[in-house]
Amino acid sequence: MTPALEASFQASGGGRSGRRLYLHHPAAGPTRRGAVLYVHPFAEAMNKSRRMAALQSRALAGAGFDVLQIDLLGCGDSSGECSQASWDDWVQDVLDALAWLALRHPGLGSHHPTWIWGHREGAMLATAAADMWADPVHLLLWQPVLQGRQALQQFLRLKAAAQLADGGGKGVVEGLRQELAAGRPVDVAGYTLGPALAHGLNAATLAPP
């Protein structure tokens, strides 16, 4: 099997400047069956699922699909910090990655299917990008999060759980929400969550086009 190629591309848009790391798994064999874009989940779920996502990507490439894995703005080895990202930035990153695939693999959409493979919160990003993409896309959703509001609540509760273990924790989640509403970032489980990303995640839903 052809080894995966690691590189980066320049993000579009002034407020989203910087580079995004990608990992491209070229399709094996003479017949291409389509292309797949993997959109990772948020925070620690991204790190814990990296190995399984890589194994699945190789399996798909072996089955004749070109697979692209990207790190969104402020995640993994891409430019920026998580605190600087917004939900709209991440949707645009997905669209940029689709454009990268379309440029390098002519015929996608018309002759070969394009898939967006979203994992947990990445499923909501996948459906949002699919709704904005000009060509038809297929969706592959792993453990999809249906409501961003619930995902945000679960993430904020990580800090409450940590403080409960130390004898505190009461009102922690509400305090974090107040900080975000006031435009201030919050630190939770080793991640700095900015207001723009929190508000976008809170409003996001799984809405297939």
C-alpha positions in Angstrom: 0.0 0.0 0.0 1.2 3.5 -0.8 2.3 5.2 2.4 0.4 8.2 3.7 1.7 11.6 2.8 2.0 14.3 5.5 2.0 18.0 4.4 0.0 21.1 5.0 -2.1 23.7 3.1 -2.7 27.4 3.6 -6.1 28.3 5.1 -8.3 30.7 3.2 -9.5 33.9 4.8 -7.6 36.6 6.7 -8.9 35.7 10.1 -8.1 32.1 9.5 -4.5 32.6 8.4 -2.0 29.8 9.1 -1.5 26.3 7.9 -3.5 23.1 8.4 -1.7 19.8 8.7 -3.2 17.0 6.6 -2.4 13.3 6.1 -3.3 12.0 2.7 -3.7 8.2 2.1 -3.7 7.6 -1.7 -6.0 4.9 -3.0 -4.4 1.6 -3.6 -4.7 -0.1 -7.0 -5.6 1.1 -10.4 -9.3 1.8 -9.7 -10.4 4.7 -7.6 -13.8 4.4 -5.9 -14.0 7.9 -4.5 -12.6 10.1 -1.8 -13.1 10.4 2.0 -12.5 13.4 4.2 -12.1 12.6 7.9 -13.3 15.3 10.4 -12.0 14.6 13.9 -13.9 15.1 17.2 -13.2 17.8 19.8 -10.6 17.9 22.6 -9.4 14.6 24.2 -11.7 12.5 22.0 -9.6 13.6 19.1 -6.4 12.3 20.7 -7.9 9.0 21.9 -9.4 8.2 18.5 -6.3 9.0 16.4 -5.1 5.4 16.2 -8.5 4.0 15.2 -9.0 6.8 12.6 -5.6 6.1 11.1 -6.3 2.3 10.9 -9.7 3.0 9.2 -8.1 5.4 6.8 -5.6 2.9 5.7 -8.3 0.3 5.3 -10.4 2.7 3.1 -7.3 3.5 1.0 -6.7 -0.2 0.6 -10.3 -0.5 -0.7 -9.7 2.1 -3.4 -10.6 5.4 -1.7 -8.4 8.5 -1.4 -8.6 9.5 2.3 -7.7 12.9 3.7 -7.2 13.5 7.5 -6.9 17.1 8.6 -6.2 18.9 11.9 -8.6 21.8 12.3 -7.5 25.2 13.4 -5.9 25.1 16.8 -5.9 21.3 16.9 -3.1 18.8 16.7 -0.2 20.1 14.5 -2.2 22.8 12.7 -1.5 26.5 13.2 -3.1 28.5 16.0 -4.6 27.7 19.4 -7.9 26.2 20.2 -8.8 29.4 22.1 -8.5 31.3 18.8 -10.9 29.1 16.8 -14.6 29.5 16.1 -17.1 26.9 14.9 -17.3 28.8 11.6 -13.5 28.6 11.2 -13.8 24.8 11.5 -16.6 24.5 9.0 -14.5 26.5 6.6 -11.5 24.2 7.3 -13.7 21.3 6.2 -14.7 23.2 3.0 -11.0 24.0 2.3 -10.1 20.3 2.6 -13.0 19.3 0.3 -11.6 21.8 -2.2 -8.1 20.3 -1.9 -9.5 16.9 -2.7 -11.5 18.1 -5.6 -8.5 19.9 -7.1 -6.2 16.9 -6.9 -8.8 14.3 -7.9 -10.8 15.5 -10.9 -14.1 13.8 -11.4 -15.1 13.7 -7.7 -18.9 14.2 -7.4 -19.6 13.5 -11.0 -17.8 10.2 -11.6 -16.6 9.2 -8.1 -18.4 9.8 -4.8 -17.1 12.2 -2.2 -17.6 11.2 1.5 -17.3 13.3 4.6 -16.5 11.0 7.6 -17.4 12.9 10.8 -16.6 11.6 14.2 -18.6 12.8 17.3 -18.6 16.6 17.1 -17.0 16.2 13.7 -20.3 14.8 12.5 -22.0 18.2 13.0 -19.2 19.9 11.1 -19.6 17.3 8.3 -23.3 18.0 7.9 -22.7 21.8 8.0 -20.0 21.7 5.3 -22.1 19.2 3.2 -24.9 21.7 3.2 -22.6 24.5 1.9 -20.6 22.3 -0.6 -21.8 22.8 -4.2 -21.5 19.1 -5.2 -23.3 16.1 -3.7 -21.5 14.4 -0.8 -22.1 11.2 1.2 -21.9 11.2 4.9 -20.3 8.6 7.2 -20.9 9.4 10.8 -19.2 7.7 13.8 -20.8 8.2 17.2 -22.4 11.4 16.0 -23.2 14.1 18.5 -26.8 15.3 17.8 -26.8 18.5 19.9 -23.7 20.7 20.4 -25.3 22.1 23.6 -25.0 18.7 25.2 -21.4 18.2 24.0 -20.5 21.6 25.5 -22.2 20.8 28.8 -20.3 17.5 29.1 -17.0 19.2 28.3 -17.6 21.9 31.0 -18.5 19.2 33.5 -15.0 17.9 33.3 -13.8 20.8 35.3 -16.7 20.4 37.8 -15.7 16.8 38.3 -12.1 17.6 38.9 -13.1 20.2 41.5 -15.6 17.9 43.1 -12.7 15.5 43.7 -11.0 18.3 45.7 -14.2 19.1 47.7 -15.5 21.9 45.5 -17.3 21.9 42.2 -20.7 23.4 43.1 -21.8 26.0 40.4 -18.6 25.4 38.4 -20.4 24.8 35.1 -22.6 27.9 35.5 -19.6 30.0 36.3 -17.8 28.8 33.2 -20.8 29.6 31.1 -20.9 33.1 32.6 -17.2 33.6 31.8 -17.8 32.5 28.2 -20.9 34.8 27.9 -18.8 37.7 29.1 -16.3 37.0 26.2 -13.6 35.4 28.3 -11.9 32.0 27.5 -12.0 29.2 30.1 -9.5 26.4 30.8 -11.0 22.9 31.1 -9.0 19.6 31.2 -5.9 21.1 29.6 -7.8 22.9 26.8 -8.5 26.7 26.6 -12.0 27.1 25.1 -12.7 30.5 23.5 -16.1 32.2 23.5 -16.5 32.0 19.7 -16.0 28.2 19.6 -18.2 27.7 22.7 -21.1 29.7 21.3 -20.8 28.0 17.9 -20.7 24.5 19.4 -23.6 25.4 21.7 -25.8 26.3 18.7 -24.7 23.4 16.5 -27.0 20.5 15.6 -26.7 17.4 13.5 -28.7 18.5 10.4 -28.1 16.4 7.3 -28.7 18.4 4.2 
